[in-house]
Amino acid sequence: MNDEFLYRLREDPPPEFAARLKARLERQAVAAGREPRVKLVRAVAAALLLGATAFAMMSPSVREKTYALIVELRGGEPPANHETSVQHSLESELPTPQSPAPARETAPAPAPAQQVGQPASVIESQPSAATGGAKSAQPGTNMLSPPGVIGGGIPPKTTTTPSAIRTQISIVGSAAVHSYTEAVAERFSRRGDYEPPKIEMQGTGGALKLFCSGVGMHAPDIATAARRISSTELEACAKNRVRDIIEIKIGYDAVVIARSKLSSRFNLTRRHIFRALTRQIPVPNDVQTLFDNPYSTWRQIDPLLPDRSIQVFGPGLTASTRSAFEDLVLEPGCDSTPWIKALKSTDSARYVGICNSVRDDGVYRPILGEDPLIVEKLDADPNAIAFVSYSLLRKHETQLDASPLEGVAPIFETIEAGSYPASRTLYVYVKKVHTAFIPGLRTFIAEYVSDRAMGPEGYLVSAGLVPPAENERKRIRADAMTLKTMTP
Amino acid sequence: MTVDEATPGRLMDWDSASELDWDAIYADQLPRIYNYFRFRLGPDADIEDLTARTFEKAWRGRARYQRDRAGFSTWLFSIAHNVGMDYLRSRRAHLPLDAAMEAPAPETPEGEAAHGSDMARLAALTEQLPEREREIIALKYGAAISNRLIARLTGLSESNVGTILHRVVQTLRSQW
């Protein structure tokens, strides 16, 4: 992250201020006068207590009564001797020869070939958090992996985990999927059985590159992506022995143009939106020159557009839909100017600076991703439009309308087909071999594809995700729960 | 290399050998708290006064952190946060109505930048951010503490802190 310009703003406090304050703190401590006295009082009290206890224990009657109290507390069963009792309690923690591995993860990493060759493994369906959280897999009833490897799946974290085994799920991913993965991770972590996953944003390309770098403790377990993994990436994966990849389509992202039912629709393109909303726009017919955005009406941008003032509500910087808005609306609009598009590969910081900096002169008003007052805001200003998630539009479909974008209406069919311009399909990729030795990885997958997450009323839908159609969702869930891998 | 990378885990030391070296802690924490206020409240605030108040409060109660440097750091920053919030509240409350009406309109980021003051420029840009984002920027770049400690102080997850920083820095960079 290019953040040196912020670190450079730090400065040392003035030396005279530092010295003055230090002297004042020391005077404060002396004036309170508590510190030396407290230490002395504590030392004397400790010495007196120790002395009294030692003196009391010299008396046989006190010793006898103390021993009797201990016996009483033990339920009348005095230990034969201390050493035996300690040994007994340790032995009781060790497994019997026939029982599966106890709550100690001492098994070495399994041979990948052995894992891959097994018949379809099953992720045991986890109870919901409402019923008391996940239970550890029971030996003999769970076919997570064959016996002799790590019986009954990976138990929750313990304090005896060897340092060689990573106990935290590692996820690299796209900003587009980040908020959904975060939401799943939070639910997963609430169970308290496993460490919270580590989630790093790398962008889709970067995430898949890392994902395909290899298998094992050093490599991520999961990559999330705002597009399908390409054949080139799959080849890179195979070269680095990353085979048996589980692909989970979690749904779609879509940004729609919402408006009040009181206002009339008009057909916008992403180029119009870019020219209406970004802080600086290119000078026509003049390469490489930008000027401050002067437009106040849509007609000034295109004579075919209505003579209405530009009033837009859009995702604020940290709104969950901001990433989709930038990637799917602003940047493609920006790319309509060839020299700016070329900056993507030559000067990406400048490209982002031009394309994603929206106006701050009141034309663009930031809102939360799922603003509960959006209907009122749009009704109050019939000129206004809002860029919101498809999920929010559906939530208010009796009060809001959606305008087409580049002639395509935002409906489920066009989003699913990919023909609606501001939409994309989101994926989660998992290394099957890692499910055998990373604690909680299977539980995490199960949470991601659960109905409470991806279902029509799921918490991911509330966050803006457009889930797949019901039949497809059932198939996706069934495949994920059986760890089905992509066909080569 | 950032300060955070250069001093990994420094705030997490657990001194089990003896009581903490308060002189060393003062030397380490003073610039962090001082810069935290600079980044959080801008150049117009009385940074020295707020820093002093923070340390005076913290020093009075430091006895309970005899062996826990990490716990003390967390506590110190909590005090700093509260001192900052008290300052902001008192500043809003005491602005007389007439003065508010006569006060000139705030300068645009471009206007502030014309005065050549980078801190003022940063203050103008961060003023447009939500409270939470301003706090995180001040903790990360002012106090120069790790994302992990920021997560502990703000109640967010560590990865959420990373996400927010990534976005905000990108925007600040483009507007700088």
HADDOCK unambig.tbl for C-alpha pairs under 7 A between the chains (distance, minus, plus):
assign (segid A and resid 3 and name CA) (segid B and resid 169 and name CA) 6.67 0.50 0.50
assign (segid A and resid 6 and name CA) (segid B and resid 141 and name CA) 6.25 0.50 0.50
assign (segid A and resid 7 and name CA) (segid B and resid 141 and name CA) 5.57 0.50 0.50
assign (segid A and resid 9 and name CA) (segid B and resid 119 and name CA) 6.92 0.50 0.50
assign (segid A and resid 10 and name CA) (segid B and resid 35 and name CA) 6.14 0.50 0.50
assign (segid A and resid 10 and name CA) (segid B and resid 142 and name CA) 6.26 0.50 0.50
assign (segid A and resid 12 and name CA) (segid B and resid 31 and name CA) 5.79 0.50 0.50
assign (segid A and resid 13 and name CA) (segid B and resid 31 and name CA) 6.00 0.50 0.50
assign (segid A and resid 13 and name CA) (segid B and resid 34 and name CA) 6.53 0.50 0.50
assign (segid A and resid 21 and name CA) (segid B and resid 52 and name CA) 6.47 0.50 0.50
assign (segid A and resid 25 and name CA) (segid B and resid 56 and name CA) 6.42 0.50 0.50
assign (segid A and resid 198 and name CA) (segid B and resid 159 and name CA) 6.91 0.50 0.50
assign (segid A and resid 199 and name CA) (segid B and resid 159 and name CA) 5.79 0.50 0.50
assign (segid A and resid 200 and name CA) (segid B and resid 159 and name CA) 6.65 0.50 0.50
assign (segid A and resid 317 and name CA) (segid B and resid 167 and name CA) 6.98 0.50 0.50
assign (segid A and resid 318 and name CA) (segid B and resid 164 and name CA) 6.76 0.50 0.50
assign (segid A and resid 353 and name CA) (segid B and resid 174 and name CA) 4.34 0.50 0.50
